[in-house]
Amino acid sequence: MDELSIIQGKIYEIRGYRVMLDFDLAGIYHVETRALNQAVNRNIKRFPYDFMFQLTKDEWQILKSQIVISSWGGTRKLPFAFTELGATMLSSVLRSNIAI
């Protein structure tokens, strides 16, 4: 499976937006999810609703039933979903070599 196919498999449609989740983007940008979310929170004005939103409990339960999530670990907070604009904006607030 090539890199493009892997990325395409991590795109979901939620609330009418095509989005990627914070932990998947953290993997792509080679940073911890915690670091990604901290960078977003430090620059929250750069991420309006059409760039990023947090999933509801119901949305997360539905999505978890569609994708394989480890039963022994995983996220403790509801993940953030980033639209294409939000995923692009991440590259300006993250400090990884991949983001740059």
HELIX and SHEET records of a PDB file:
HELIX    1   1 GLU A    3  GLN A    8  1                                   6    
HELIX    2   2 ASP A   22  TYR A   29  1                                   8    
HELIX    3   3 THR A   33  ARG A   42  1                                  10    
HELIX    4   4 ILE A   44  ARG A   46  5                                   3    
HELIX    5   5 LYS A   57  GLN A   66  1                                  10    
HELIX    6   6 GLU A   84  VAL A   93  1                                  10    
SHEET    1   A 4 TYR A  12  ILE A  14  0                                        
SHEET    2   A 4 TYR A  17  LEU A  21 -1                                        
SHEET    3   A 4 PHE A  80  PHE A  82 -1                                        
SHEET    4   A 4 MET A  52  GLN A  54 -1                                        
END                                                                             
